[in-house]
Amino acid sequence: MTYYEEAEVVPELRVRVGEGGEGNKGDYHDLAVRDRPGNGEAGGEPPSPRRSCGRLVWYLVKLFLLFSCLGLLAGVCIKWVWPFLMDKEVIPIINWETTTFSTPVLAVLVFASVAIFPTLLLPSTPSWWVAGMTFGYGFGFLLIMSGVIVGVSLPYFVGSLFHHKIQNWLEKHPKRASLIRSAGRGNCFDQFRAVILIRISPFPYIFYNYCAVATNVRYLPYILGSLIGVVPEIFIAIYTGILIKTLADASHDQHSLSAPQIVFNVLGFLGTVATTIIFTVYAKRQLKTIQMEEEPLLE
């Protein structure tokens, strides 16, 4: 049975309510289902313009408060925290470094730390900063790259000794391991491309050095992809070291930076942050695409 309401056909539903039995057949109730946007049901009524405007204003207020808090925090750090760290931590370390070690010895220490620390699961980024502070972009980049060659090769060959244990761990976590397993599939170019994306992405640098061998990625695309993939991170680390050295020198000499230096440092910092975000987002999207293509193979 149907009802005709405002030129619309509305079906009638008859629902039996009550306990069944020989003496009690239950009662029937008519429920008319009206699927119209104006019936006042949840989800049927569109939001009013006043409510949408209120949500927009509240969002802008929260955004303003967030940036105000971040700006206030940055001002406090620049005014009090950063000078304190410079005077008590950074400048004494730089002075100790320059007075204790000569430049050749310091180069050997930087190379050794960059080459050996990843094998011991220790971060080598502070050594990259030291290379930037001491040697700049040219020799600092070459020094870091030479250490990275050894630093990513040693875990690769050491991990081959534990190949089955690492592979068993990857098999227990197929969804998590699908990201790094993608680097071991396809030809040499596919592996080379996947390794580059993994190095650019936020995936832990030192853990992939050991896991790579269990994904059956060949050494040549692994080492070439690793060297190209860490180039953005190396330049960011060198720039960070140079910036720390510049600010430490200004704090030590008790003078402020000139206007061109401030502009250059601010633009350089913003450019570094923007480049990092762009590379990271691009790598994550490409790895997500590869991972989605590999998921049917894991099922």
Secondary structure as UniProt FT lines:
FT   STRAND          2..5
FT   TURN            6..7
FT   STRAND          8..17
FT   STRAND          27..32
FT   TURN            37..38
FT   TURN            42..44
FT   HELIX           49..76
FT   HELIX           77..81
FT   HELIX           82..85
FT   HELIX           86..90
FT   HELIX           91..100
FT   HELIX           103..116
FT   HELIX           117..120
FT   HELIX           125..135
FT   TURN            136..137
FT   HELIX           138..159
FT   HELIX           160..162
FT   HELIX           163..172
FT   HELIX           174..181
FT   HELIX           182..184
FT   HELIX           188..200
FT   HELIX           205..211
FT   HELIX           212..215
FT   HELIX           219..229
FT   HELIX           231..252
FT   TURN            253..254
FT   HELIX           259..298
//
